[in-house]
Amino acid sequence: MSGYGRECADIVRAARPGSYRIGMILGSGLGSLADEVEDAVRIPYSHLTEFPISSVTSHSSELVAGTLAGVPVVILSGRAHYYEGGDPTVMRTPVETLRELGCEILLATNAAGSLREDVAPGNPMLISDHINWSGKNPLIGEEDEKRFLDMSSAYDPDLRAAMTKIAEATGAAVPEGVYMWFSGPSFETPAEIRMAKALGADAVGMSTVPEVIIARFLGMRVAAMSIITNYGAGLQAHALSHDETKSVALKGMDRMKQLVRAFVKEIGND
């Protein structure tokens, strides 16, 4: 632990006493889910030591603690990305804060580009595994032997099974896929997308992987979902843009919210 996570958790507890089981990180276009938290306290990242302020317009940079579907949750509404400053540890203190508040489970969401025709924009994809193409790792520099972290089940099989069951019960199956992390901020080239497909990726994006590594290092169980906002470069006729990422993420928000609420209710009451 850096120590800042404990300090930030104390600030949250002073504003809203209690403990939490589920923490969430909301990606591009998904921040409105935080508006549904009841009995909430909202703390700007600027009021929390070592919390990074995102420069991305669709990330509100606010911690929200309260209840969702009757379950105590802490939501990180917005994340800072590696490409904003070149630091793979940028989300360490926020994730440590979740753990200090008692969160045993992290649910991370992001916006991603699909490499599969059957996983179209506007739909969610459950992440089953990842490829860290950037080569960056937030555990570089750790001296503890825990740095040699087993990532063979980074995305918890039981949590994935629960989400799959929930999706089927609420109307439509959600495909699983491998997420490949590129550093960004430029989008991938068509050649990079062809490479990603050849290596076994189903979607590409610019976040999440460092947070998953940190959460697993801290002993948290992890589930993650992408909202598909576009096809990868060379797989669609028009150019890629962040405006498209934001607008399509909003269109898929209702389905994502439905899944997240049901997931929180089931897992939080286990």
Rosetta silent file (secondary structure, phi, psi, omega in degrees, C-alpha in Angstrom):
SEQUENCE: MSGYGRECADIVRAARPGSYRIGMILGSGLGSLADEVEDAVRIPYSHLTEFPISSVTSHSSELVAGTLAGVPVVILSGRAHYYEGGDPTVMRTPVETLRELGCEILLATNAAGSLREDVAPGNPMLISDHINWSGKNPLIGEEDEKRFLDMSSAYDPDLRAAMTKIAEATGAAVPEGVYMWFSGPSFETPAEIRMAKALGADAVGMSTVPEVIIARFLGMRVAAMSIITNYGAGLQAHALSHDETKSVALKGMDRMKQLVRAFVKEIGND
SCORE:     score description
SCORE:     0.000 S_00000001
   1 L     0.000  143.388  179.534    0.000    0.000    0.000 S_00000001
   2 L   -77.832  -22.183 -173.992    1.164    3.518   -0.757 S_00000001
   3 L   100.608  -31.815  179.512   -0.453    4.929    2.396 S_00000001
   4 H   -69.824  -32.050  178.263   -2.552    7.411    0.451 S_00000001
   5 H   -59.367  -41.301  178.729   -5.310    4.837   -0.032 S_00000001
   6 H   -66.337  -42.109  179.167   -5.801    4.627    3.723 S_00000001
   7 H   -62.386  -43.372 -179.755   -5.833    8.416    4.023 S_00000001
   8 H   -68.727  -38.024  177.656   -8.416    8.752    1.242 S_00000001
   9 H   -61.597  -37.732  177.748  -10.566    5.977    2.709 S_00000001
  10 H   -62.864  -36.739  177.868  -10.648    7.898    6.001 S_00000001
  11 H   -64.480  -42.502  179.365  -11.964   10.957    4.126 S_00000001
  12 H   -65.176  -44.066 -179.494  -14.739    8.861    2.571 S_00000001
  13 H   -63.708  -35.906  178.553  -15.652    7.271    5.918 S_00000001
  14 H   -65.001  -33.106  179.835  -15.837   10.686    7.568 S_00000001
  15 H   -82.221  -32.412 -179.647  -18.343   11.772    4.906 S_00000001
  16 L  -149.905   93.993 -178.219  -20.274    8.500    4.919 S_00000001
  17 L   -60.908  148.023  177.550  -19.487    5.961    7.647 S_00000001
  18 L   136.388  176.822  176.964  -19.663    2.290    6.732 S_00000001
  19 L  -124.893  166.097 -171.133  -17.939   -0.388    4.724 S_00000001
  20 L  -136.959  154.411  178.799  -18.414   -1.585    1.175 S_00000001
  21 L  -110.640  -31.621 -174.227  -18.035   -4.810   -0.743 S_00000001
  22 E  -118.712  129.419  172.832  -18.122   -3.745   -4.397 S_00000001
  23 E  -114.011  148.841 -179.009  -16.068   -1.052   -6.069 S_00000001
  24 E  -133.384  147.855  170.461  -16.547    0.125   -9.639 S_00000001
  25 E  -120.822  122.159 -176.184  -14.583    2.087  -12.199 S_00000001
  26 E  -102.058  130.130 -176.988  -16.728    3.694  -14.891 S_00000001
  27 L   -93.105 -165.200 -174.221  -15.275    4.338  -18.345 S_00000001
  28 L   -55.512  127.054  175.742  -16.043    6.665  -21.255 S_00000001
  29 L    77.244    0.255 -173.450  -19.731    7.534  -21.581 S_00000001
  30 L  -107.599    3.100 -172.545  -20.728    5.335  -18.631 S_00000001
  31 H   -65.081  -19.754 -176.750  -20.586    7.879  -15.820 S_00000001
  32 H   -66.854  -15.929  175.635  -24.348    8.386  -15.565 S_00000001
  33 H   -60.414  -32.145  179.586  -24.616    5.120  -13.639 S_00000001
  34 H   -64.084  -22.909  179.347  -23.163    7.013  -10.684 S_00000001
  35 H   -70.295  -16.423 -177.913  -26.273    9.214  -10.728 S_00000001
  36 H   -90.795   -2.821  178.700  -28.353    6.201   -9.681 S_00000001
  37 L   -71.582  131.538 -178.593  -26.493    5.672   -6.401 S_00000001
  38 E   -97.673  158.514  179.981  -28.767    6.351   -3.436 S_00000001
  39 E    49.795   45.671 -167.588  -27.870    7.904   -0.085 S_00000001
  40 E   -95.115  146.946  162.489  -24.731    9.071   -1.849 S_00000001
  41 E  -111.638  143.735 -177.343  -21.802   11.242   -0.943 S_00000001
  42 E  -124.914  122.075 -175.634  -19.824   12.674   -3.861 S_00000001
  43 E  -123.071  116.240  177.033  -16.208   13.633   -3.432 S_00000001
  44 E   -60.821  143.600  177.263  -14.254   15.247   -6.262 S_00000001
  45 H   -55.152  -29.962 -178.622  -10.913   13.583   -6.939 S_00000001
  46 H   -64.202  -16.188  178.860   -9.339   16.981   -6.299 S_00000001
  47 H   -95.176    1.535 -176.403  -10.276   16.564   -2.606 S_00000001
  48 L  -118.644  125.852 -175.616   -8.522   13.182   -2.327 S_00000001
  49 L   -58.905  129.579  175.795   -4.748   12.924   -1.973 S_00000001
  50 L    66.007   16.123  170.794   -2.982   11.461   -5.023 S_00000001
  51 L   -84.604  128.018 -176.962   -6.239   10.946   -6.946 S_00000001
  52 L   -82.320  139.830  176.718   -5.548   11.822  -10.588 S_00000001
  53 L   -91.610  121.847 -179.392   -7.800   14.261  -12.446 S_00000001
  54 L   -74.510  141.620  175.634   -8.663   12.936  -15.897 S_00000001
  55 L   -92.935    4.271 -178.487   -8.253   15.259  -18.855 S_00000001
  56 L   -88.100  130.138 -170.450  -10.840   13.255  -20.848 S_00000001
  57 L   -63.359  -27.016 -176.300  -14.123   15.144  -21.197 S_00000001
  58 L   -90.147    8.224  179.068  -16.365   12.118  -20.567 S_00000001
  59 L  -114.629  119.579 -170.128  -14.729   11.289  -17.206 S_00000001
  60 L   -83.366  -14.345  178.382  -16.095   13.282  -14.277 S_00000001
  61 L    56.728   60.379 -177.788  -13.271   12.526  -11.788 S_00000001
  62 E  -145.435  135.040  172.889  -15.560   11.994   -8.804 S_00000001
  63 E   -92.949  131.765 -179.557  -15.839    9.307   -6.124 S_00000001
  64 E  -124.393  121.338  178.770  -19.417    8.337   -5.275 S_00000001
  65 E  -118.633  132.358 -179.372  -20.205    6.216   -2.194 S_00000001
  66 E   175.661 -143.497  178.744  -23.702    4.981   -1.377 S_00000001
  67 E  -125.034  143.214  175.114  -26.029    2.140   -2.298 S_00000001
  68 E  -132.341  125.356 -175.112  -26.964    0.680   -5.664 S_00000001
  69 L    54.667   32.886  177.871  -29.696   -1.971   -5.839 S_00000001
  70 L    80.880    4.399 -175.569  -29.600   -1.920   -2.037 S_00000001
  71 E  -111.517  133.476  176.477  -25.896   -2.826   -1.894 S_00000001
  72 E   -64.623  126.932 -178.231  -23.166   -0.524   -0.491 S_00000001
  73 E  -137.076  156.348  169.180  -20.875    0.479   -3.369 S_00000001
  74 E  -124.011  125.190 -177.849  -18.065    2.879   -4.125 S_00000001
  75 E  -113.383  129.580  169.272  -17.897    4.164   -7.676 S_00000001
  76 E   -94.071  102.452 -176.661  -14.924    5.834   -9.291 S_00000001
  77 E   -87.285   90.149 -176.408  -16.711    7.928  -11.900 S_00000001
  78 L   107.623  147.975  178.812  -13.925    8.386  -14.396 S_00000001
  79 L  -132.707  156.440  166.884  -10.336    7.209  -14.590 S_00000001
  80 L   -92.579  146.272 -175.304   -6.994    8.657  -15.540 S_00000001
  81 L  -109.401  157.967  175.847   -5.266    6.815  -18.368 S_00000001
  82 H   -54.870  -39.460 -174.041   -1.659    5.879  -19.023 S_00000001
  83 H   -70.264  -12.263 -178.938   -1.664    8.102  -22.111 S_00000001
  84 H   -79.052  -18.891 -179.655   -2.443   11.212  -20.055 S_00000001
  85 L  -156.407   -2.250  178.249    0.947   11.256  -18.358 S_00000001
  86 L    77.799   23.934 -178.051    2.827    8.073  -19.147 S_00000001
  87 L  -117.935  110.396 -179.867    2.396    6.548  -15.671 S_00000001
  88 L   -70.738  -12.599  179.594    0.999    2.979  -15.477 S_00000001
  89 L   -94.795   10.694 -170.014    0.500    3.395  -11.697 S_00000001
  90 L   -59.097  -28.323 -178.873   -1.768    6.433  -12.093 S_00000001
  91 L  -100.036   14.401 -176.596   -4.843    4.602  -10.743 S_00000001
  92 H   -64.926  -50.322 -178.967   -3.083    2.903   -7.852 S_00000001
  93 H   -61.237  -43.839  175.600   -4.297    5.193   -5.073 S_00000001
  94 H   -58.050  -41.532  179.926   -7.945    5.089   -6.232 S_00000001
  95 H   -69.980  -39.453  175.600   -7.905    1.278   -6.349 S_00000001
  96 H   -59.908  -36.873  179.021   -6.128    1.117   -2.982 S_00000001
  97 H   -63.394  -42.883  176.122   -8.862    3.367   -1.583 S_00000001
  98 H   -57.286  -44.967 -178.321  -11.531    0.928   -2.729 S_00000001
  99 H   -65.559  -40.967  179.589   -9.677   -1.905   -1.002 S_00000001
 100 H   -64.404  -27.958  178.892   -9.239    0.115    2.198 S_00000001
 101 L   -81.734    0.373  175.784  -12.984    0.758    2.233 S_00000001
 102 L   103.219   -0.844 -177.194  -13.582   -2.997    2.289 S_00000001
 103 L   -65.623  119.607  176.962  -14.251   -3.655   -1.388 S_00000001
 104 L   -93.432  -19.185 -174.283  -13.468   -7.277   -2.157 S_00000001
 105 E  -125.276  135.561  172.592  -14.722   -7.050   -5.740 S_00000001
 106 E  -113.891  126.651  171.217  -13.832   -4.626   -8.522 S_00000001
 107 E  -111.267  113.111 -178.734  -16.123   -4.193  -11.502 S_00000001
 108 E  -106.523  141.377  176.065  -14.362   -2.176  -14.210 S_00000001
 109 E  -126.627  155.318  178.186  -16.019   -0.845  -17.346 S_00000001
 110 E  -154.989  171.167  169.807  -14.604    0.730  -20.472 S_00000001
 111 E  -102.583  138.977 -173.924  -15.343    1.666  -24.049 S_00000001
 112 E  -144.982  160.251  175.270  -13.662   -0.542  -26.636 S_00000001
 113 E   -98.780  133.432 -176.633  -13.366   -1.242  -30.328 S_00000001
 114 E   -84.934  144.582  173.234  -14.597   -4.603  -31.589 S_00000001
 115 L  -110.121    6.219 -176.296  -12.592   -6.959  -33.793 S_00000001
 116 L  -121.631  133.064  179.256  -15.547   -9.322  -34.268 S_00000001
 117 L   -62.142  -32.216 -176.355  -18.456   -8.896  -36.649 S_00000001
 118 L   -83.787    0.316  175.299  -20.794  -10.578  -34.165 S_00000001
 119 L  -119.316   90.141 -168.446  -19.954   -8.063  -31.405 S_00000001
 120 L   -90.617  158.132  175.098  -21.376   -4.856  -32.831 S_00000001
 121 L   -53.902  141.679 -178.002  -21.192   -1.258  -31.587 S_00000001
 122 L    95.264   -5.569 -177.717  -23.718   -0.452  -28.868 S_00000001
 123 L  -112.456  153.239  176.764  -23.402   -3.860  -27.225 S_00000001
 124 E   -84.520  155.635  172.018  -21.560   -5.000  -24.084 S_00000001
 125 E  -134.465  129.280  177.341  -18.755   -7.562  -24.011 S_00000001
 126 E   -83.575  126.614 -177.516  -17.668   -9.396  -20.873 S_00000001
 127 E   -80.926  124.453 -179.859  -13.877   -9.493  -20.617 S_00000001
 128 E   -99.081  -22.557 -177.365  -12.532  -13.011  -20.131 S_00000001
 129 E  -169.563  171.510  176.939   -8.806  -12.212  -20.353 S_00000001
 130 E  -139.824  161.813  172.286   -6.456   -9.517  -21.563 S_00000001
 131 E  -120.427  120.584 -179.224   -3.312   -8.949  -23.592 S_00000001
 132 E   -89.496   80.365 -176.535   -1.030   -6.230  -22.248 S_00000001
 133 L   -70.365  -24.794 -177.561    0.351   -5.050  -25.590 S_00000001
 134 L   -64.851  -27.861 -175.491    1.717   -1.820  -24.100 S_00000001
 135 L    78.361   -2.268  179.169    4.334   -3.719  -22.116 S_00000001
 136 L   -88.714  147.556 -177.401    3.786   -1.330  -19.199 S_00000001
 137 L  -143.263  129.896 -178.246    3.031   -2.732  -15.756 S_00000001
 138 L   -71.147   -7.560  179.606    2.005   -0.878  -12.574 S_00000001
 139 L   -94.090   -2.565  176.110    3.988   -3.339  -10.443 S_00000001
 140 L   -61.510  128.394 -177.248    7.337   -2.344  -11.929 S_00000001
 141 L    99.992  -15.413  174.305    9.449   -1.086   -9.034 S_00000001
 142 L   -63.543  138.382  179.922    7.675   -3.161   -6.391 S_00000001
 143 L  -101.696  -18.975  179.465   10.214   -4.822   -4.114 S_00000001
 144 L   -68.907  146.555  178.570    7.875   -7.284   -2.416 S_00000001
 145 H   -64.186  -15.009  176.609    7.849  -10.847   -3.782 S_00000001
 146 H   -63.187  -14.304 -179.904    4.114  -10.359   -4.341 S_00000001
 147 H   -62.555  -22.869  177.792    5.094   -8.544   -7.560 S_00000001
 148 L   -83.316   74.342 -166.525    5.357  -11.971   -9.221 S_00000001
 149 L   -88.886  129.944  175.019    1.602  -12.034   -9.550 S_00000001
 150 L   -73.718  122.465 -179.615   -0.347  -14.964  -10.968 S_00000001
 151 L  -114.731   19.701 -176.009   -2.690  -13.595  -13.654 S_00000001
 152 L   -68.324  -23.987  175.778   -4.065  -16.907  -14.913 S_00000001
 153 L  -129.364   50.992 -176.667   -7.523  -16.068  -13.529 S_00000001
 154 L   -58.519  -37.948  179.544   -7.335  -12.291  -13.559 S_00000001
 155 L  -103.428  105.115 -166.702  -11.023  -12.060  -14.474 S_00000001
 156 L   -52.839  122.348 -177.397  -12.741  -14.142  -11.821 S_00000001
 157 H   -60.781  -37.028 -179.522  -14.492  -17.192  -13.361 S_00000001
 158 H   -69.504  -38.536  177.464  -17.285  -17.194  -10.783 S_00000001
 159 H   -67.305  -39.359  177.556  -18.031  -13.499  -11.324 S_00000001
 160 H   -63.843  -41.455  178.872  -18.028  -14.019  -15.091 S_00000001
 161 H   -63.789  -38.629  178.508  -20.415  -16.960  -14.720 S_00000001
 162 H   -64.541  -43.310  179.811  -22.712  -14.831  -12.563 S_00000001
 163 H   -65.741  -39.814  178.138  -22.741  -12.029  -15.139 S_00000001
 164 H   -61.362  -43.925  178.939  -23.427  -14.490  -17.962 S_00000001
 165 H   -63.490  -42.144  179.095  -26.374  -15.959  -16.034 S_00000001
 166 H   -63.201  -43.817 -179.008  -27.717  -12.485  -15.283 S_00000001
 167 H   -60.496  -43.978  179.893  -27.431  -11.436  -18.932 S_00000001
 168 H   -64.379  -37.507 -178.325  -29.370  -14.471  -20.106 S_00000001
 169 H   -73.524  -23.220 -176.751  -32.047  -13.857  -17.475 S_00000001
 170 L  -102.719   13.334  168.717  -32.432  -10.202  -18.436 S_00000001
 171 L   128.588  -30.611 -176.118  -32.964  -10.736  -22.133 S_00000001
 172 L  -158.864  139.305  178.037  -29.836  -11.393  -24.154 S_00000001
 173 L   -65.428  147.370  175.346  -26.550  -13.228  -23.847 S_00000001
 174 L  -110.320  122.565 -179.040  -23.405  -11.132  -23.520 S_00000001
 175 L   -68.635  150.882  171.869  -20.397  -12.464  -25.427 S_00000001
 176 E   -97.251  153.492  177.648  -17.066  -12.977  -23.700 S_00000001
 177 E  -164.356  166.582  178.796  -13.845  -11.829  -25.269 S_00000001
 178 E   -92.112  129.390 -179.037  -10.178  -10.965  -24.835 S_00000001
 179 E  -100.132  130.965 -179.557   -9.375   -7.269  -24.379 S_00000001
 180 E  -111.100  124.389 -177.024   -6.074   -5.949  -25.726 S_00000001
 181 E   -92.257  116.351  168.146   -4.576   -2.862  -24.103 S_00000001
 182 L  -102.197  149.794 -173.709   -2.892   -0.340  -26.384 S_00000001
 183 L   -69.321  -28.734 -173.051   -1.346    2.698  -24.727 S_00000001
 184 L    67.529 -172.087    2.717   -3.170    5.310  -26.862 S_00000001
 185 L   -83.416  -12.059  176.040   -4.040    8.109  -27.216 S_00000001
 186 L   -69.065  147.112  174.839   -3.935    7.599  -30.990 S_00000001
 187 L   -70.617  164.297 -177.883   -6.246    4.888  -32.269 S_00000001
 188 L   -71.324  156.434  174.448   -4.766    1.693  -33.661 S_00000001
 189 L   -86.285  162.558  175.096   -3.784    1.337  -37.314 S_00000001
 190 H   -56.167  -36.951  178.847   -5.412   -1.250  -39.598 S_00000001
 191 H   -66.045  -38.549  177.980   -2.171   -3.266  -39.451 S_00000001
 192 H   -66.957  -35.546  177.201   -2.251   -3.224  -35.649 S_00000001
 193 H   -67.168  -41.428  176.407   -5.844   -4.402  -35.694 S_00000001
 194 H   -61.019  -41.293  176.625   -4.935   -7.286  -38.010 S_00000001
 195 H   -61.547  -46.365 -178.942   -2.116   -8.169  -35.614 S_00000001
 196 H   -58.893  -42.990  177.425   -4.449   -7.985  -32.614 S_00000001
 197 H   -61.797  -42.498 -179.053   -6.896  -10.361  -34.280 S_00000001
 198 H   -64.530  -30.184 -179.583   -4.070  -12.762  -35.114 S_00000001
 199 L   -84.646   -4.438  175.419   -2.943  -12.722  -31.472 S_00000001
 200 L   103.216   11.317  178.571   -6.421  -13.629  -30.240 S_00000001
 201 L   -80.120  147.768  175.607   -7.898  -10.284  -29.223 S_00000001
 202 L  -109.553  -19.818  179.535  -11.633   -9.627  -29.555 S_00000001
 203 E  -152.875  156.346  179.134  -11.588   -5.946  -28.583 S_00000001
 204 E  -128.577  150.459  178.806   -9.053   -3.168  -28.153 S_00000001
 205 E  -164.960 -176.973 -171.215   -8.888   -0.215  -25.794 S_00000001
 206 L  -121.830   26.118 -176.005   -6.711    2.197  -23.850 S_00000001
 207 L  -154.291 -166.131  165.613   -7.459    1.434  -20.185 S_00000001
 208 L    75.840  -47.861 -174.608   -8.469   -1.108  -17.539 S_00000001
 209 H   -57.681  -46.904  177.907   -5.496   -3.494  -17.655 S_00000001
 210 H   -59.501  -38.470 -179.590   -3.331   -1.529  -15.169 S_00000001
 211 H   -66.092  -38.747  178.905   -6.279   -1.291  -12.762 S_00000001
 212 H   -64.264  -42.962  179.084   -6.926   -5.024  -13.005 S_00000001
 213 H   -62.355  -44.640  178.788   -3.273   -5.791  -12.228 S_00000001
 214 H   -62.272  -45.983 -179.076   -3.335   -3.452   -9.217 S_00000001
 215 H   -61.179  -42.988  178.227   -6.618   -4.908   -7.945 S_00000001
 216 H   -65.347  -38.204  176.636   -5.340   -8.473   -8.217 S_00000001
 217 H   -59.778  -34.713 -179.352   -2.127   -7.414   -6.452 S_00000001
 218 L   -87.191    2.639  176.181   -4.295   -6.106   -3.597 S_00000001
 219 L    86.539   14.528  179.404   -6.234   -9.386   -3.424 S_00000001
 220 L   -85.756  149.563  170.052   -9.449   -8.185   -5.048 S_00000001
 221 E   -87.025  144.208 -170.824  -11.611  -10.303   -7.328 S_00000001
 222 E  -126.726  136.889  164.984  -12.201   -8.671  -10.692 S_00000001
 223 E  -128.695  149.822 -178.837  -14.913   -8.559  -13.329 S_00000001
 224 E  -147.729  144.830  179.227  -14.789   -6.216  -16.314 S_00000001
 225 E  -134.603  144.173  172.736  -17.066   -5.245  -19.180 S_00000001
 226 E  -108.229  141.928  163.377  -16.609   -3.222  -22.347 S_00000001
 227 E   -97.320  122.588 -177.157  -19.270   -1.257  -24.136 S_00000001
 228 E   -77.967  124.331 -175.227  -18.412   -1.657  -27.807 S_00000001
 229 E  -112.074  -12.061 -177.119  -18.384    1.752  -29.486 S_00000001
 230 E  -168.667  170.259  166.687  -16.888    1.026  -32.912 S_00000001
 231 E   -92.809  154.147  179.696  -15.138   -1.549  -35.031 S_00000001
 232 L   -62.596  162.603 -178.576  -11.352   -1.468  -35.134 S_00000001
 233 L   -54.544  133.431 -178.583   -9.475    0.475  -37.817 S_00000001
 234 L    88.742   -9.386 -179.155   -9.923   -1.080  -41.243 S_00000001
 235 L  -105.014   -3.622  175.583  -13.093   -2.907  -40.155 S_00000001
 236 L  -138.403  157.239 -171.224  -15.460    0.032  -40.703 S_00000001
 237 L   -75.062  -31.523 -174.617  -15.758    2.523  -43.527 S_00000001
 238 L   -97.378  164.357 -179.085  -15.502    5.761  -41.541 S_00000001
 239 L   -71.332  153.793  177.864  -12.664    7.183  -39.470 S_00000001
 240 L   -81.915  148.872  177.344  -12.415    6.578  -35.734 S_00000001
 241 L  -155.419  155.309  177.191  -13.049    9.418  -33.280 S_00000001
 242 H   -70.794  -28.634  176.153  -13.513    9.996  -29.569 S_00000001
 243 H   -60.530  -40.902  176.677  -16.837   11.698  -30.315 S_00000001
 244 H   -63.953  -42.375  178.246  -18.082    8.391  -31.717 S_00000001
 245 H   -54.415  -47.929 -177.039  -16.792    6.594  -28.624 S_00000001
 246 H   -68.437  -43.741 -174.892  -18.805    8.871  -26.355 S_00000001
 247 H   -69.800  -41.057 -179.308  -22.015    8.915  -28.407 S_00000001
 248 H   -72.171  -35.055  175.726  -22.221    5.158  -28.982 S_00000001
 249 H   -58.639  -39.984  178.569  -21.372    4.444  -25.338 S_00000001
 250 H   -64.364  -36.530  179.709  -24.401    6.520  -24.356 S_00000001
 251 H   -66.378  -31.987 -179.620  -26.616    4.509  -26.713 S_00000001
 252 L   -90.809    3.160 -172.741  -25.530    1.265  -25.039 S_00000001
 253 H   -64.020  -40.354 -175.821  -25.846    2.656  -21.539 S_00000001
 254 H   -59.880  -44.180  179.212  -29.317    1.317  -20.713 S_00000001
 255 H   -65.963  -41.998  179.287  -28.286   -2.288  -21.317 S_00000001
 256 H   -63.062  -43.678  178.400  -25.050   -1.836  -19.391 S_00000001
 257 H   -60.112  -43.362  179.793  -26.884   -0.251  -16.447 S_00000001
 258 H   -58.433  -45.022 -179.280  -29.370   -3.099  -16.370 S_00000001
 259 H   -67.019  -43.852 -177.651  -26.580   -5.666  -16.205 S_00000001
 260 H   -65.322  -44.501  178.839  -24.559   -3.791  -13.600 S_00000001
 261 H   -59.762  -45.045  179.969  -27.526   -3.254  -11.278 S_00000001
 262 H   -65.786  -38.141  178.437  -28.494   -6.927  -11.459 S_00000001
 263 H   -64.111  -47.114  179.984  -24.876   -7.990  -10.939 S_00000001
 264 H   -60.844  -43.844 -178.890  -24.460   -5.762   -7.889 S_00000001
 265 H   -61.817  -43.677 -178.287  -27.720   -7.008   -6.377 S_00000001
 266 H   -73.500  -48.247 -176.144  -26.799  -10.677   -6.789 S_00000001
 267 H   -70.994  -38.067 -177.626  -23.131  -10.516   -5.863 S_00000001
 268 H   -69.883  -19.307  179.647  -23.609   -8.023   -3.071 S_00000001
 269 L  -105.420   11.203  177.217  -26.186  -10.237   -1.365 S_00000001
 270 L   -61.908    0.000    0.000  -24.189  -13.480   -1.607 S_00000001
